[in-house]
Amino acid sequence: MEEGNCVSTINIFPNPATNQWTIDNGQWKIESVEIYDATGREVYIENHQTPNSNSETIIDVSKFPEGVYVARIQATNFIETKKLIVAK
């Protein structure tokens, strides 16, 4: 599994967000999504037994405190990380 060497079409919006993030998977099948806060603590995890072929994944962040987060998205052939912000 390569990390960061693949140009993907995964997009997360809106950023900053107040209520939810939408992950636009593009053509990729998502296996897992992990979100970490600025201290490195895992605050969200979603694993799929079968890679998710839906074109979008919605994550409710309405109860997340304001701050900077890192999303780690594992697709079938790569892992991508994205910096995200929650602003109230």
N, CA and C atoms as an extended XYZ file, in Angstrom:
264
Properties=species:S:1:pos:R:3:atomname:S:1:resname:S:1:resid:I:1 pbc="F F F"
N         0.850       -1.177        0.000 N   MET     1
C         0.000        0.000        0.000 CA  MET     1
C         0.892        1.235        0.000 C   MET     1
N         0.729        2.102       -0.974 N   GLU     2
C         1.545        3.298       -1.045 CA  GLU     2
C         0.832        4.451       -0.363 C   GLU     2
N         1.623        5.311        0.238 N   GLU     3
C         1.047        6.471        0.918 CA  GLU     3
C         1.604        7.726        0.292 C   GLU     3
N         0.719        8.550       -0.274 N   GLY     4
C         1.117        9.839       -0.784 CA  GLY     4
C         1.748        9.837       -2.168 C   GLY     4
N         1.986        8.694       -2.795 N   ASN     5
C         2.620        8.665       -4.103 CA  ASN     5
C         1.624        8.604       -5.248 C   ASN     5
N         0.375        8.554       -4.963 N   CYS     6
C        -0.652        8.417       -5.983 CA  CYS     6
C        -1.460        9.713       -6.039 C   CYS     6
N        -1.670       10.221       -7.246 N   VAL     7
C        -2.519       11.395       -7.383 CA  VAL     7
C        -3.952       10.903       -7.374 C   VAL     7
N        -4.713       11.336       -6.390 N   SER     8
C        -6.089       10.845       -6.275 CA  SER     8
C        -7.066       11.937       -6.667 C   SER     8
N        -8.303       11.537       -6.717 N   THR     9
C        -9.369       12.495       -6.982 CA  THR     9
C       -10.268       12.622       -5.762 C   THR     9
N        -9.789       12.205       -4.598 N   ILE    10
C       -10.578       12.318       -3.374 CA  ILE    10
C       -10.568       13.772       -2.922 C   ILE    10
N       -11.761       14.290       -2.684 N   ASN    11
C       -11.915       15.664       -2.252 CA  ASN    11
C       -12.830       15.674       -1.036 C   ASN    11
N       -12.505       16.493       -0.031 N   ILE    12
C       -13.341       16.618        1.163 CA  ILE    12
C       -13.808       18.062        1.266 C   ILE    12
N       -15.106       18.248        1.393 N   PHE    13
C       -15.652       19.605        1.461 CA  PHE    13
C       -16.869       19.623        2.363 C   PHE    13
N       -17.321       20.755        2.881 N   PRO    14
C       -16.594       22.018        2.847 CA  PRO    14
C       -15.428       21.983        3.831 C   PRO    14
N       -14.487       22.821        3.614 N   ASN    15
C       -13.338       22.913        4.510 CA  ASN    15
C       -12.929       24.370        4.597 C   ASN    15
N       -13.246       25.051        5.697 N   PRO    16
C       -13.719       24.547        6.980 CA  PRO    16
C       -15.193       24.151        6.952 C   PRO    16
N       -15.562       23.296        7.904 N   ALA    17
C       -16.930       22.803        8.023 CA  ALA    17
C       -17.494       23.150        9.392 C   ALA    17
N       -18.830       23.216        9.472 N   THR    18
C       -19.486       23.424       10.768 CA  THR    18
C       -20.292       22.200       11.162 C   THR    18
N       -20.942       21.530       10.197 N   ASN    19
C       -21.841       20.410       10.505 CA  ASN    19
C       -21.414       19.075        9.917 C   ASN    19
N       -20.856       19.083        8.723 N   GLN    20
C       -20.491       17.815        8.102 CA  GLN    20
C       -19.394       18.008        7.071 C   GLN    20
N       -18.655       16.933        6.839 N   TRP    21
C       -17.720       16.852        5.722 CA  TRP    21
C       -18.288       15.849        4.753 C   TRP    21
N       -18.154       16.129        3.498 N   THR    22
C       -18.507       15.185        2.449 CA  THR    22
C       -17.217       14.749        1.777 C   THR    22
N       -16.992       13.453        1.749 N   ILE    23
C       -15.827       12.913        1.052 CA  ILE    23
C       -16.300       12.473       -0.323 C   ILE    23
N       -15.772       13.135       -1.351 N   ASP    24
C       -16.067       12.767       -2.731 CA  ASP    24
C       -15.031       11.730       -3.145 C   ASP    24
N       -15.454       10.473       -3.203 N   ASN    25
C       -14.532        9.374       -3.465 CA  ASN    25
C       -14.026        9.339       -4.899 C   ASN    25
N       -14.686       10.043       -5.784 N   GLY    26
C       -14.307        9.954       -7.187 CA  GLY    26
C       -14.467        8.516       -7.647 C   GLY    26
N       -13.460        7.979       -8.284 N   GLN    27
C       -13.515        6.603       -8.806 CA  GLN    27
C       -13.005        5.578       -7.811 C   GLN    27
N       -12.527        6.025       -6.650 N   TRP    28
C       -11.862        5.121       -5.705 CA  TRP    28
C       -12.849        4.443       -4.775 C   TRP    28
N       -12.532        3.234       -4.370 N   LYS    29
C       -13.327        2.504       -3.385 CA  LYS    29
C       -12.666        2.679       -2.025 C   LYS    29
N       -13.390        3.285       -1.096 N   ILE    30
C       -12.863        3.603        0.224 CA  ILE    30
C       -12.971        2.383        1.136 C   ILE    30
N       -11.854        2.025        1.771 N   GLU    31
C       -11.834        0.920        2.732 CA  GLU    31
C       -12.011        1.421        4.155 C   GLU    31
N       -11.401        2.577        4.474 N   SER    32
C       -11.550        3.124        5.820 CA  SER    32
C       -11.290        4.622        5.826 C   SER    32
N       -11.897        5.279        6.830 N   VAL    33
C       -11.674        6.701        7.079 CA  VAL    33
C       -11.378        6.837        8.560 C   VAL    33
N       -10.255        7.485        8.875 N   GLU    34
C        -9.891        7.772       10.262 CA  GLU    34
C        -9.652        9.264       10.371 C   GLU    34
N       -10.160        9.863       11.456 N   ILE    35
C        -9.951       11.295       11.677 CA  ILE    35
C        -9.300       11.475       13.039 C   ILE    35
N        -8.251       12.301       13.053 N   TYR    36
C        -7.476       12.571       14.264 CA  TYR    36
C        -7.514       14.059       14.566 C   TYR    36
N        -7.557       14.395       15.860 N   ASP    37
C        -7.508       15.800       16.249 CA  ASP    37
C        -6.048       16.274       16.264 C   ASP    37
N        -5.835       17.526       16.659 N   ALA    38
C        -4.499       18.117       16.617 CA  ALA    38
C        -3.516       17.438       17.568 C   ALA    38
N        -4.017       16.728       18.575 N   THR    39
C        -3.128       16.027       19.508 CA  THR    39
C        -2.793       14.617       19.035 C   THR    39
N        -3.409       14.196       17.914 N   GLY    40
C        -3.176       12.856       17.397 CA  GLY    40
C        -4.163       11.818       17.905 C   GLY    40
N        -5.141       12.257       18.675 N   ARG    41
C        -6.154       11.342       19.212 CA  ARG    41
C        -7.174       11.025       18.126 C   ARG    41
N        -7.478        9.740       17.964 N   GLU    42
C        -8.478        9.335       16.980 CA  GLU    42
C        -9.862        9.742       17.479 C   GLU    42
N       -10.590       10.508       16.659 N   VAL    43
C       -11.917       10.985       17.047 CA  VAL    43
C       -13.025       10.377       16.195 C   VAL    43
N       -12.653        9.694       15.114 N   TYR    44
C       -13.657        9.087       14.236 CA  TYR    44
C       -12.996        7.962       13.457 C   TYR    44
N       -13.712        6.859       13.298 N   ILE    45
C       -13.231        5.768       12.452 CA  ILE    45
C       -14.420        5.107       11.772 C   ILE    45
N       -14.230        4.778       10.530 N   GLU    46
C       -15.244        4.077        9.751 CA  GLU    46
C       -14.512        3.050        8.892 C   GLU    46
N       -14.781        1.777        9.134 N   ASN    47
C       -14.177        0.696        8.359 CA  ASN    47
C       -15.254       -0.010        7.556 C   ASN    47
N       -14.872       -0.465        6.391 N   HIS    48
C       -15.804       -1.184        5.529 CA  HIS    48
C       -15.289       -2.598        5.314 C   HIS    48
N       -16.134       -3.587        5.544 N   GLN    49
C       -15.773       -4.978        5.255 CA  GLN    49
C       -15.505       -5.144        3.764 C   GLN    49
N       -16.343       -4.505        2.977 N   THR    50
C       -16.175       -4.471        1.532 CA  THR    50
C       -15.920       -3.016        1.175 C   THR    50
N       -14.926       -2.716        0.335 N   PRO    51
C       -14.662       -1.310       -0.009 CA  PRO    51
C       -15.927       -0.592       -0.460 C   PRO    51
N       -16.124        0.608        0.074 N   ASN    52
C       -17.308        1.416       -0.200 CA  ASN    52
C       -17.213        1.993       -1.612 C   ASN    52
N       -18.137        1.602       -2.466 N   SER    53
C       -18.110        2.100       -3.835 CA  SER    53
C       -19.065        3.273       -4.036 C   SER    53
N       -19.716        3.739       -2.946 N   ASN    54
C       -20.545        4.938       -3.058 CA  ASN    54
C       -19.659        6.094       -3.488 C   ASN    54
N       -20.217        7.046       -4.212 N   SER    55
C       -19.403        8.158       -4.691 CA  SER    55
C       -19.137        9.195       -3.609 C   SER    55
N       -19.929        9.176       -2.519 N   GLU    56
C       -19.727       10.124       -1.430 CA  GLU    56
C       -19.895        9.447       -0.074 C   GLU    56
N       -19.155        9.953        0.884 N   THR    57
C       -19.277        9.531        2.272 CA  THR    57
C       -19.506       10.788        3.094 C   THR    57
N       -20.520       10.786        3.959 N   ILE    58
C       -20.852       11.942        4.799 CA  ILE    58
C       -20.389       11.655        6.224 C   ILE    58
N       -19.684       12.628        6.820 N   ILE    59
C       -19.239       12.509        8.208 CA  ILE    59
C       -19.819       13.678        8.997 C   ILE    59
N       -20.574       13.365       10.041 N   ASP    60
C       -21.178       14.384       10.904 CA  ASP    60
C       -20.107       14.925       11.849 C   ASP    60
N       -19.813       16.212       11.740 N   VAL    61
C       -18.808       16.835       12.617 CA  VAL    61
C       -19.444       17.896       13.510 C   VAL    61
N       -20.776       17.888       13.601 N   SER    62
C       -21.478       18.922       14.367 CA  SER    62
C       -21.098       18.916       15.848 C   SER    62
N       -20.655       17.777       16.377 N   LYS    63
C       -20.265       17.699       17.787 CA  LYS    63
C       -18.748       17.772       17.984 C   LYS    63
N       -17.998       17.880       16.892 N   PHE    64
C       -16.542       18.031       17.003 CA  PHE    64
C       -16.227       19.444       17.497 C   PHE    64
N       -15.281       19.596       18.408 N   PRO    65
C       -14.848       20.942       18.793 CA  PRO    65
C       -14.158       21.646       17.624 C   PRO    65
N       -14.168       22.974       17.669 N   GLU    66
C       -13.423       23.729       16.661 CA  GLU    66
C       -11.968       23.289       16.676 C   GLU    66
N       -11.364       23.275       15.520 N   GLY    67
C        -9.952       22.948       15.471 CA  GLY    67
C        -9.534       22.337       14.157 C   GLY    67
N        -8.279       21.909       14.135 N   VAL    68
C        -7.673       21.301       12.964 CA  VAL    68
C        -7.670       19.788       13.145 C   VAL    68
N        -8.000       19.080       12.091 N   TYR    69
C        -8.063       17.621       12.098 CA  TYR    69
C        -7.303       17.074       10.899 C   TYR    69
N        -6.922       15.826       10.995 N   VAL    70
C        -6.291       15.132        9.875 CA  VAL    70
C        -7.136       13.910        9.556 C   VAL    70
N        -7.520       13.791        8.296 N   ALA    71
C        -8.257       12.612        7.837 CA  ALA    71
C        -7.281       11.694        7.122 C   ALA    71
N        -7.351       10.421        7.457 N   ARG    72
C        -6.536        9.392        6.792 CA  ARG    72
C        -7.520        8.483        6.068 C   ARG    72
N        -7.463        8.512        4.751 N   ILE    73
C        -8.406        7.775        3.922 CA  ILE    73
C        -7.654        6.654        3.224 C   ILE    73
N        -8.095        5.429        3.483 N   GLN    74
C        -7.475        4.286        2.822 CA  GLN    74
C        -8.409        3.816        1.719 C   GLN    74
N        -7.890        3.852        0.502 N   ALA    75
C        -8.629        3.345       -0.651 CA  ALA    75
C        -8.015        2.008       -1.041 C   ALA    75
N        -8.539        1.410       -2.080 N   THR    76
C        -8.077        0.090       -2.490 CA  THR    76
C        -6.586        0.067       -2.800 C   THR    76
N        -6.061        1.114       -3.433 N   ASN    77
C        -4.667        1.087       -3.885 CA  ASN    77
C        -3.756        2.134       -3.254 C   ASN    77
N        -4.255        2.937       -2.330 N   PHE    78
C        -3.418        3.979       -1.735 CA  PHE    78
C        -4.027        4.493       -0.443 C   PHE    78
N        -3.227        5.263        0.287 N   ILE    79
C        -3.670        5.952        1.501 CA  ILE    79
C        -3.403        7.434        1.292 C   ILE    79
N        -4.385        8.249        1.636 N   GLU    80
C        -4.227        9.690        1.484 CA  GLU    80
C        -4.567       10.378        2.800 C   GLU    80
N        -3.849       11.444        3.113 N   THR    81
C        -4.164       12.243        4.300 CA  THR    81
C        -4.547       13.643        3.854 C   THR    81
N        -5.491       14.223        4.580 N   LYS    82
C        -5.983       15.571        4.290 CA  LYS    82
C        -6.112       16.345        5.592 C   LYS    82
N        -5.737       17.610        5.562 N   LYS    83
C        -5.912       18.502        6.707 CA  LYS    83
C        -7.289       19.136        6.603 C   LYS    83
N        -8.061       19.070        7.691 N   LEU    84
C        -9.425       19.585        7.710 CA  LEU    84
C        -9.630       20.510        8.902 C   LEU    84
N       -10.591       21.403        8.786 N   ILE    85
C       -10.862       22.360        9.859 CA  ILE    85
C       -12.352       22.345       10.186 C   ILE    85
N       -12.642       22.370       11.503 N   VAL    86
C       -14.011       22.578       11.978 CA  VAL    86
C       -14.047       23.975       12.582 C   VAL    86
N       -14.950       24.809       12.091 N   ALA    87
C       -15.131       26.178       12.587 CA  ALA    87
C       -16.597       26.378       12.901 C   ALA    87
N       -16.895       26.853       14.108 N   LYS    88
C       -18.302       27.044       14.536 CA  LYS    88
C       -18.706       28.494       14.392 C   LYS    88
